[in-house]
């Protein structure tokens, strides 16, 4: 069982997607995302959300990301943050969306 300390060790932040590109090299239908975290700068992420979202629907959307996981190379791209989503029973993904007034880079507690 996870402890509160385990949860607190995750550095989750509010970001805004500022660029979306197809990533045809990925095994699963994926996007290459550039995410703005305000004063913390931008980070790249690979998200296997192409079957659930159109690129234009992701642009400028706020998301919740895990900021302190080790980078992972996916289809030749260094994925620096993990975008969080809920998975429905049928496998459909729905991104976790913060309050629209949350500032970019805000820590999720």
C-alpha atoms as an extended CHARMM CRD file, in Angstrom:
* protein
*
       109  EXT
         1         1  UNK       CA              0.0000000000        0.0000000000        0.0000000000  PROA      1               0.0000000000
         2         2  UNK       CA              1.2800000000        3.4960000000       -0.8280000000  PROA      2               0.0000000000
         3         3  UNK       CA              1.8690000000        5.9400000000        1.9900000000  PROA      3               0.0000000000
         4         4  UNK       CA              1.2010000000        9.6680000000        2.1010000000  PROA      4               0.0000000000
         5         5  UNK       CA              4.9740000000       10.1060000000        1.8800000000  PROA      5               0.0000000000
         6         6  UNK       CA              4.9830000000        8.1470000000       -1.4070000000  PROA      6               0.0000000000
         7         7  UNK       CA              2.3140000000       10.4790000000       -2.7790000000  PROA      7               0.0000000000
         8         8  UNK       CA              4.1190000000       13.5880000000       -1.5440000000  PROA      8               0.0000000000
         9         9  UNK       CA              7.3010000000       12.4390000000       -3.2950000000  PROA      9               0.0000000000
        10        10  UNK       CA              5.5830000000       12.9670000000       -6.6640000000  PROA      10              0.0000000000
        11        11  UNK       CA              6.0830000000       16.4940000000       -7.9850000000  PROA      11              0.0000000000
        12        12  UNK       CA              2.8600000000       17.0900000000       -9.9280000000  PROA      12              0.0000000000
        13        13  UNK       CA              2.4690000000       20.4130000000      -11.7270000000  PROA      13              0.0000000000
        14        14  UNK       CA             -0.0260000000       22.3460000000      -13.8420000000  PROA      14              0.0000000000
        15        15  UNK       CA              1.0550000000       22.8820000000      -17.4390000000  PROA      15              0.0000000000
        16        16  UNK       CA             -0.4130000000       24.1000000000      -20.7180000000  PROA      16              0.0000000000
        17        17  UNK       CA              0.0910000000       22.2930000000      -24.0190000000  PROA      17              0.0000000000
        18        18  UNK       CA              1.6420000000       24.7560000000      -26.4800000000  PROA      18              0.0000000000
        19        19  UNK       CA              2.6090000000       22.4330000000      -29.3400000000  PROA      19              0.0000000000
        20        20  UNK       CA              1.2180000000       19.1210000000      -30.5950000000  PROA      20              0.0000000000
        21        21  UNK       CA              2.8540000000       16.9680000000      -33.2790000000  PROA      21              0.0000000000
        22        22  UNK       CA              2.1220000000       13.4950000000      -34.5920000000  PROA      22              0.0000000000
        23        23  UNK       CA              4.6790000000       10.8720000000      -33.6440000000  PROA      23              0.0000000000
        24        24  UNK       CA              4.3530000000        8.1930000000      -36.3520000000  PROA      24              0.0000000000
        25        25  UNK       CA              7.4410000000        6.3430000000      -35.0610000000  PROA      25              0.0000000000
        26        26  UNK       CA              5.6640000000        5.3800000000      -31.8090000000  PROA      26              0.0000000000
        27        27  UNK       CA              4.2760000000        1.8510000000      -31.3580000000  PROA      27              0.0000000000
        28        28  UNK       CA              0.9280000000        3.2360000000      -30.1230000000  PROA      28              0.0000000000
        29        29  UNK       CA             -0.7760000000        6.2000000000      -31.8420000000  PROA      29              0.0000000000
        30        30  UNK       CA              0.9030000000        9.0880000000      -30.0110000000  PROA      30              0.0000000000
        31        31  UNK       CA              1.5100000000       12.8110000000      -29.9170000000  PROA      31              0.0000000000
        32        32  UNK       CA              4.6930000000       14.6800000000      -29.1180000000  PROA      32              0.0000000000
        33        33  UNK       CA              3.6650000000       17.4930000000      -26.7660000000  PROA      33              0.0000000000
        34        34  UNK       CA              5.4640000000       20.6420000000      -25.6940000000  PROA      34              0.0000000000
        35        35  UNK       CA              4.1100000000       21.7760000000      -22.3250000000  PROA      35              0.0000000000
        36        36  UNK       CA              4.6030000000       25.1990000000      -20.7170000000  PROA      36              0.0000000000
        37        37  UNK       CA              5.0900000000       25.2530000000      -16.9420000000  PROA      37              0.0000000000
        38        38  UNK       CA              5.4300000000       29.0270000000      -16.5500000000  PROA      38              0.0000000000
        39        39  UNK       CA              8.5890000000       30.0530000000      -14.6840000000  PROA      39              0.0000000000
        40        40  UNK       CA              9.7310000000       26.3910000000      -14.6940000000  PROA      40              0.0000000000
        41        41  UNK       CA             10.0480000000       26.4690000000      -18.4920000000  PROA      41              0.0000000000
        42        42  UNK       CA              8.7930000000       24.0180000000      -21.0960000000  PROA      42              0.0000000000
        43        43  UNK       CA              9.0960000000       20.2480000000      -21.1760000000  PROA      43              0.0000000000
        44        44  UNK       CA              8.3760000000       17.6020000000      -23.8020000000  PROA      44              0.0000000000
        45        45  UNK       CA              6.1600000000       14.5960000000      -23.3350000000  PROA      45              0.0000000000
        46        46  UNK       CA              4.9690000000       11.7040000000      -25.4670000000  PROA      46              0.0000000000
        47        47  UNK       CA              1.2980000000       10.8990000000      -24.9100000000  PROA      47              0.0000000000
        48        48  UNK       CA             -0.4720000000        7.8700000000      -26.3890000000  PROA      48              0.0000000000
        49        49  UNK       CA             -3.6850000000        9.8870000000      -26.7040000000  PROA      49              0.0000000000
        50        50  UNK       CA             -4.0430000000       10.0740000000      -30.4790000000  PROA      50              0.0000000000
        51        51  UNK       CA             -6.9950000000        7.6730000000      -30.5780000000  PROA      51              0.0000000000
        52        52  UNK       CA             -8.8230000000        9.7540000000      -27.9330000000  PROA      52              0.0000000000
        53        53  UNK       CA             -8.0280000000       13.3630000000      -28.9090000000  PROA      53              0.0000000000
        54        54  UNK       CA             -7.4760000000       15.3930000000      -32.0610000000  PROA      54              0.0000000000
        55        55  UNK       CA             -4.3290000000       17.5410000000      -32.0600000000  PROA      55              0.0000000000
        56        56  UNK       CA             -6.3710000000       20.7530000000      -32.2100000000  PROA      56              0.0000000000
        57        57  UNK       CA             -8.3400000000       19.6950000000      -29.1160000000  PROA      57              0.0000000000
        58        58  UNK       CA             -5.1080000000       19.4070000000      -27.1140000000  PROA      58              0.0000000000
        59        59  UNK       CA             -3.6500000000       22.8000000000      -28.0570000000  PROA      59              0.0000000000
        60        60  UNK       CA             -3.7510000000       25.3020000000      -25.1620000000  PROA      60              0.0000000000
        61        61  UNK       CA             -5.3260000000       22.7410000000      -22.8390000000  PROA      61              0.0000000000
        62        62  UNK       CA             -4.1760000000       22.7420000000      -19.2320000000  PROA      62              0.0000000000
        63        63  UNK       CA             -2.9650000000       19.3780000000      -17.9500000000  PROA      63              0.0000000000
        64        64  UNK       CA             -1.5690000000       17.7920000000      -14.7980000000  PROA      64              0.0000000000
        65        65  UNK       CA              1.9100000000       16.2900000000      -15.1710000000  PROA      65              0.0000000000
        66        66  UNK       CA              4.3380000000       14.3680000000      -12.9830000000  PROA      66              0.0000000000
        67        67  UNK       CA              7.4450000000       16.5240000000      -13.1250000000  PROA      67              0.0000000000
        68        68  UNK       CA             10.0740000000       14.4730000000      -11.2740000000  PROA      68              0.0000000000
        69        69  UNK       CA             10.1450000000       11.0690000000      -12.9710000000  PROA      69              0.0000000000
        70        70  UNK       CA             13.3380000000       10.1530000000      -14.8350000000  PROA      70              0.0000000000
        71        71  UNK       CA             13.2130000000       11.1140000000      -18.5400000000  PROA      71              0.0000000000
        72        72  UNK       CA             12.2570000000        8.2740000000      -20.8460000000  PROA      72              0.0000000000
        73        73  UNK       CA             13.0890000000        7.8790000000      -24.5260000000  PROA      73              0.0000000000
        74        74  UNK       CA              9.9750000000        7.0870000000      -26.5760000000  PROA      74              0.0000000000
        75        75  UNK       CA             10.1750000000        6.7310000000      -30.3640000000  PROA      75              0.0000000000
        76        76  UNK       CA             13.3430000000        8.8220000000      -30.4280000000  PROA      76              0.0000000000
        77        77  UNK       CA             11.8940000000       11.6080000000      -28.2430000000  PROA      77              0.0000000000
        78        78  UNK       CA             13.0770000000       12.3930000000      -24.7130000000  PROA      78              0.0000000000
        79        79  UNK       CA              9.8010000000       12.3980000000      -22.7260000000  PROA      79              0.0000000000
        80        80  UNK       CA             10.5000000000       14.6060000000      -19.6980000000  PROA      80              0.0000000000
        81        81  UNK       CA              7.1310000000       14.6520000000      -17.9110000000  PROA      81              0.0000000000
        82        82  UNK       CA              4.2130000000       12.2470000000      -17.5700000000  PROA      82              0.0000000000
        83        83  UNK       CA              0.8050000000       13.6560000000      -18.5320000000  PROA      83              0.0000000000
        84        84  UNK       CA             -1.8640000000       12.2180000000      -16.2240000000  PROA      84              0.0000000000
        85        85  UNK       CA             -5.1210000000       10.7760000000      -17.5390000000  PROA      85              0.0000000000
        86        86  UNK       CA             -8.0120000000        8.6490000000      -16.3510000000  PROA      86              0.0000000000
        87        87  UNK       CA             -8.5370000000        5.3550000000      -18.1860000000  PROA      87              0.0000000000
        88        88  UNK       CA            -12.1140000000        4.1990000000      -18.7260000000  PROA      88              0.0000000000
        89        89  UNK       CA            -13.0390000000        0.5060000000      -18.6340000000  PROA      89              0.0000000000
        90        90  UNK       CA            -12.9970000000        0.4460000000      -22.4610000000  PROA      90              0.0000000000
        91        91  UNK       CA             -9.4460000000        1.8620000000      -22.5430000000  PROA      91              0.0000000000
        92        92  UNK       CA            -10.4720000000        5.4040000000      -23.5110000000  PROA      92              0.0000000000
        93        93  UNK       CA             -8.2450000000        8.1130000000      -22.0010000000  PROA      93              0.0000000000
        94        94  UNK       CA             -9.4610000000       11.3740000000      -20.4640000000  PROA      94              0.0000000000
        95        95  UNK       CA             -6.8430000000       13.9250000000      -19.4330000000  PROA      95              0.0000000000
        96        96  UNK       CA             -6.8790000000       15.2350000000      -15.8790000000  PROA      96              0.0000000000
        97        97  UNK       CA             -7.7410000000       18.9250000000      -16.1430000000  PROA      97              0.0000000000
        98        98  UNK       CA             -6.8780000000       21.4090000000      -13.3720000000  PROA      98              0.0000000000
        99        99  UNK       CA             -8.9980000000       24.3960000000      -12.4020000000  PROA      99              0.0000000000
       100       100  UNK       CA             -8.7110000000       26.9800000000      -15.2240000000  PROA      100             0.0000000000
       101       101  UNK       CA             -7.4810000000       29.5710000000      -12.7130000000  PROA      101             0.0000000000
       102       102  UNK       CA             -4.5370000000       27.4160000000      -11.5870000000  PROA      102             0.0000000000
       103       103  UNK       CA             -1.2460000000       29.1000000000      -12.4850000000  PROA      103             0.0000000000
       104       104  UNK       CA              1.1860000000       27.3430000000      -14.8010000000  PROA      104             0.0000000000
       105       105  UNK       CA              3.7880000000       25.4820000000      -12.7840000000  PROA      105             0.0000000000
       106       106  UNK       CA              1.5590000000       25.2850000000       -9.6940000000  PROA      106             0.0000000000
       107       107  UNK       CA              2.3020000000       22.3030000000       -7.4780000000  PROA      107             0.0000000000
       108       108  UNK       CA             -0.5310000000       19.7730000000       -7.1180000000  PROA      108             0.0000000000
       109       109  UNK       CA             -1.0720000000       18.8010000000       -3.4760000000  PROA      109             0.0000000000
